């Protein structure tokens, strides 16, 4: 008989996961409060509540929430960035990025991707693989998209909205097409991150949540005994 263990999460993965989760929650709440001051999205450099907008959000204008929202958003943003930077650096140096997050060749086959999409849509547990557990291709691609695309876009677009930063690095205006364009991109990227979080929580709830939660707290999700 032998014991087949589930995922083993190193301490740095668990710490950055929970710190990042708390910071992202604070960012979402404070970002919504800031959005209430101008619930309209523009393209270019300028925008105002009485100006034609690219996207009009069905939200009431509320200027009273802006002060605390900006302060909390700024603080949470740097906590989120620092925890993400620690995770990215440790993932690269330890080989975690390529070993755990890079899709394997067999996972990218069209038939496998189609099966994973069906599993997710029907909230089925991932198809078992030999040699233990691993993230499926959709999970890996989603994590890589967040780490390598959405997070950098969020950071750079957020910095573009800071007059002090753009005074030193006006190239950011060229990159995003203006301060209001950066705000719009920032909102869209944040919306994709929220969608990722919703799907992530949905998958956790659908696939033995207590076991997965234990794994992200203690580092080991448990296992089962089977014949050798």
N, C-alpha and C positions, 0 to 999 in steps of 0.2 A: 504493500500500500504506500502511496505517496500523497503529499499535500500539494495541491495546485493553488498557488496564491493569486489574488487579484492584483490590481494596480498597486504599485508602491510609489508614493509621492514623496520626494525629498523635502526636507524642511524648508528650503528656499522656495519651492513651488507652493507649499501650503501658506507660508507667510505672505508672499506676494499676491497670492490668490485672494486671501481674505482682506488684506490691506487695500488691494485694488478694488475689490467688491464694495467695501465701505466707502472708498473715495468716489467710485462711480455713482453710488446711490446719492451721495451729497451733491455731485455734479448734476445729476438728473433733476433733483429737487430745486437747487439754486438756479440751474439753467432755465427751468420753467418759470421761475419767479422773474428772471431777467427778461424772458421772452414776452411777458405780460406788458412790459413797458412799450414794446413795439412789436405787436403780433403780425407783422407784415414783412415779407422777405423781398429784397431788391437785388438787382444785378448792376454792378458798377461801383461807384464811389459814394454816392449819397442816397439817402432815403429818409422819409418822414411819414407820420401817420396820415397826412393828407395828400401824399404823393402816390401816383400810380405804382402798384406793386406787382412783382412777378408772381408771388404766392400770398394770398390773404388767408390767415388762419382764423378760424371761428372762435376767437378768445377775446374776453373783455380787456380793455386797456386799464392797467393798474400800476401807477408809478410808485406806490407806497412800498412795493416789494423789492425794488431795485437795489436799495442800499445794502441790506444784509445779504441779498442774493449775490451781488458782485463780490463781496468780501468772502463769502463761503465758497463761491465758485473758484476764485483765485487760489485760495488755500487748498481746496480739494484737488484742483487741477495739478498742482505741483506734487502733491502726494501721489496722485495717480501716475504722473509722468515718471517720478523717481522709482516707484515700485515696478512700473513697466520696464524701465531701463535696467533695473537690477535683474528682473526676470529674463529679459532678452539677452543680456550679457552672460548670465549664468547658463542659459539654455544653449548658447553658442559654444561657450568654453567647455561645458560638460558633454557636449554632443547630443543633448536632449532634443534640440531643435530638429536635427536630422534623424535621430533614432526614433523619436516618438511622434513628431509632428509632420515629417515629410511622408507623403503617401507612398506606399510600396507599389511596385509595378503591377502586381496582380489586383490591387485595389482600384486601379485606374481603368480596368477593362470595362467596356460599356455595359456588359451584362451585370457586373458587380455593382456599378453605379446605379443602374436601374433598380436592382434589388434593394439597395440601401435607401433609395428614394421611396420605394413602396413601404419598406419597414418604418421609415420615419412618418409617412403619412398615416399609417395604420397603428402608430405607437407600438410597434413590436420591438422586443429586445434585439440587439444586434446579432447577426448570424455568428455562431461560435466559430473560432478559428483554432487550428492546431497550435500547440505550444503556448497556450495561455491566452490572455486578452490583449487587445490593442485597440486604439482609437480607429473607428472606421474612416473611410475616405472623406465623407462629407464633414465629419468632425474635424479632421486634419485640415481640410481646405478652409473651413470656417475659421479655425484658430489662426491659421497662417494669414488669412485675409484681415483679421482683426489686428494681429501683431505687426504685419508688414505693410498694410495699406491704410486701414481705418484709423489706427492710433496715430501714425505720423501725420495723416491729413487733419485729424482733430487738433493735434499740437500746432502745426504750422498755420492752420486757418485761425486758431485762437490767438496766436501771437500776432497775426496780421491785424487783428482788431485792436491791438495795443498801440497807441500813438508813440509811446517811448520806444518800442521795439522797431516799428516801421521807420522812425526817424533815423535809427542806426542801420536798418536793413530795408531800404525802400524796394529792393528786389522782390519782396514778398507781395507788393502790389501787382507787379508784373506777373508773378506766379498765379495769383488768384483773380486778377482783373479788377481789383478795388476792394475797399474795406467792406462794403455791403455784400459784394460777391463772396468774400471770405466768410461773412456771417451766414449767408445762405448755405454755403458748402458745409460750414460747421454744423448747422442745424440738420442738414440731410445726413451727414456722417453720424451725428449723434442718434438720429432716428434709426439708422441701420444698426448701431450698437445696441440700442434698446431692443430692436427686433431680434438680434442675436441672443441677448439675455433672456428674452421670453422663450425662444426656442430651446435654449440651454436648460432653463428651469423646467420646461415641459418634458424634455428628455430625461432629466434627473427624476422627476416625479414618476415617469412611465417605466423606469428601469431600476427598480430596487433602491429607492431614495435613501433609506437608512444606511445601506451598505456603502453607497457612494459618498454620503455625508461623512460616515466614519472614516473612509479612506482619505478624505480631504482634511480631516481633523487630526487623525492619528498617523497617517502616512500609509496605512495598510487597510485595504477594504475587506480583508478576510479571504477565505478560500474554501475549498471542499476537498474531501478525501476520495480518491479513486484508486482503482487497481493499477499497479505499475505495468 
